[in-house]
Amino acid sequence: MTGWVGYCGYISFRKKRVWVGSAIAIMSASIFVCTQMWMTSRSFMALNTPISLARGDIKSRPFRINLKNYYSVRIDTGWQSYFDPNCPSYDNVRSRWMLYKDGTVFVKWIDASSPYAYLGDFLGEKGTYELRLDILSDTVCLNPGRPRLLVYTDRGEYDDRASPVLLLSAFGVAFGVSLVILTLISAELGSQNVRICDSHRLAQYFQWAQTLPLKRQFESSPAFALVATPILVILVIAFNGDVATISVEGFVRTSLKARSFARGGRRFSWTSCGLHC
């Protein structure tokens, strides 16, 4: 009867592994999707609208800002794609601008005649904005370059913060799905074994079998090796930018060593992983 109790305990253990793997995968997928949605909904490029560089007054359409950060105001003249020797270069554009937030003046007139058509910056807060731009120079000859008025903030710092979260959540999805798949494969192969004590009538002829321990088709060691090895390789690639190549022979040797380490408790040497920088 001991063998039957052990078999039932192993079934319960497999169910717990499925639940744990499913929970890890679902939570990691939720974190990944929420982070991606947050990044795509931020106003990194708050305004990108075509304008004319003829002398006169321009008022932009209303645009929203949902980040508290410094935003730059710039005119993209498109002069690089359109060259006219009779037209002054893009650094000769003279202008001034004023910013409104929710209908009130947020930034007063700022004169701008700096190179590269950079007009200045401001500390943005959540709200709806409008920008009034006065072109003081007659640079209508730059219009064939399709100039645009840009209001934007640096996306790089947010990408740097979001990248580890996305990487770890993707890891969690891969780990949880792998755990579920390996458990289901183990359950499928285990169901093909001869079941002991399926009925009392049959059990009386095999009393000797009840004392024999049941051997699992898949132990935790191969599962550890299959999951840990790709995770190790991805970690090395992700966090070591100087890694140039990873040899196939070294990858196979890493898998074999990880498996032998998990099974026999042998000493594992990281210097023999076969990772070549």
Buried (B, 14 or more C-beta within 10 A) or exposed (E): EEBBEEBEEBEEEBEEBBEBBBEBBEBBBEBBEEBBEEBEEBBBEBBEEEBEBBBEEBEBEEBEBEBEBEBBBBBBBBBEEBEEEEBBBBEBBBBBBBBBBEEEEBBEEBEBBEEEBEBBBBEBEEEEBBBBBBBBBEBBBBBBBEBBBBBBBEEEEBEEEBEEBBBEBBBBBBBBBBBBBBBBEBBEEBEEEEEBBEEEEEBEEEEEBBEEEBEBBBEEBBBBBBBBBBEBBBEBEBEEEEBEEBEEEBBEBBBEBBBBBBBEEEEEEEEEBBBEE
